[in-house]
Amino acid sequence: MDTARAKQIYESKGTHAVHLEGNSVWIENVDEENGTATVTVGNNPLHTQTVSVDRLQEAKE
């Protein structure tokens, strides 16, 4: 995924299926300058990671 698409999903009112290495994630923040996103893995709000947006994959519906 590229940074622009990650930002678009983050700002969207809808729900988009996004995965990180096979795990569902919620995008919590996008740092366009550094090309990273902070994500919550699964349903655990305490399990957050900051990763390169190119590691994120949008699931095709």
C-alpha positions in Angstrom: 0.0 0.0 0.0 1.2 3.5 -0.6 1.1 6.4 1.9 -1.6 8.3 0.0 -4.0 5.2 0.1 -3.2 4.6 3.8 -4.1 8.2 4.5 -7.3 7.9 2.4 -8.4 4.8 4.4 -7.6 6.5 7.7 -9.7 9.6 6.8 -12.5 7.5 5.4 -15.9 7.3 7.2 -16.3 3.7 5.9 -14.7 0.5 7.0 -11.9 -1.0 4.9 -10.3 -4.3 5.5 -6.5 -3.9 6.0 -4.0 -6.6 6.8 -0.5 -6.7 8.2 1.2 -10.1 7.5 -2.2 -11.8 7.5 -3.6 -10.1 10.6 -6.5 -7.6 10.5 -5.5 -4.1 11.6 -7.0 -0.7 12.2 -5.1 2.3 11.0 -4.8 4.7 13.9 -2.4 7.3 12.3 -0.5 7.9 9.2 2.9 9.7 9.1 3.2 10.8 5.5 6.6 12.3 5.9 8.1 9.0 7.1 5.9 6.7 5.2 4.7 4.9 8.3 1.4 4.1 10.0 0.4 3.3 13.5 -1.9 0.3 13.6 -3.9 -1.7 16.1 -3.6 -5.4 15.5 -6.9 -7.3 15.8 -9.3 -6.2 18.5 -6.7 -5.5 21.2 -6.3 -1.8 21.7 -3.0 -2.4 23.6 -1.4 -4.1 20.6 -0.2 -1.2 18.5 2.7 -1.1 16.1 4.2 1.5 13.9 5.1 0.0 10.5 6.0 1.1 7.0 2.8 1.5 5.0 4.2 -0.7 2.2 3.8 -3.6 4.6 0.0 -3.0 4.8 -2.3 -4.7 2.3 -5.9 -3.7 1.5 -8.1 -6.8 1.3 -10.1 -7.0 -2.0 -13.8 -7.3 -1.2 
